[in-house]
């Protein structure tokens, strides 16, 4: 199972905790996987923060008759 959302990420983490408890993985593997899970969680939080900012910006534009746009740095291709 590949974690693709918060629910599956949490399921994965619980499975890893169970494997660690049963000594199926060692502490170093568990630490490495925990760091990767943290990074995945940070990415999900970033997306939520971005959507929240876009909503606030849209509300500001409507209220003030502005057309301020947020740059889409995610869409830039790598050189």
ChimeraX attribute file (.defattr): number of C-alpha atoms within 10 A of each C-alpha:
attribute: neighborCount
match mode: 1-to-1
recipient: residues
	/A:1	7
	/A:2	8
	/A:3	14
	/A:4	10
	/A:5	12
	/A:6	12
	/A:7	10
	/A:8	13
	/A:9	18
	/A:10	14
	/A:11	15
	/A:12	17
	/A:13	17
	/A:14	12
	/A:15	12
	/A:16	18
	/A:17	16
	/A:18	13
	/A:19	14
	/A:20	15
	/A:21	12
	/A:22	10
	/A:23	10
	/A:24	11
	/A:25	14
	/A:26	12
	/A:27	12
	/A:28	9
	/A:29	12
	/A:30	16
	/A:31	11
	/A:32	11
	/A:33	15
	/A:34	15
	/A:35	12
	/A:36	12
	/A:37	17
	/A:38	13
	/A:39	12
	/A:40	17
	/A:41	16
	/A:42	12
	/A:43	12
	/A:44	15
	/A:45	12
	/A:46	12
	/A:47	12
	/A:48	12
	/A:49	12
	/A:50	13
	/A:51	12
	/A:52	12
	/A:53	13
	/A:54	14
	/A:55	12
	/A:56	12
	/A:57	17
	/A:58	17
	/A:59	13
	/A:60	14
	/A:61	14
	/A:62	11
	/A:63	9
	/A:64	9
	/A:65	9
	/A:66	12
	/A:67	11
	/A:68	10
	/A:69	10
	/A:70	11
	/A:71	8
	/A:72	7
	/A:73	7
	/A:74	6
	/A:75	7
	/A:76	8
	/A:77	6
	/A:78	4
	/A:79	3
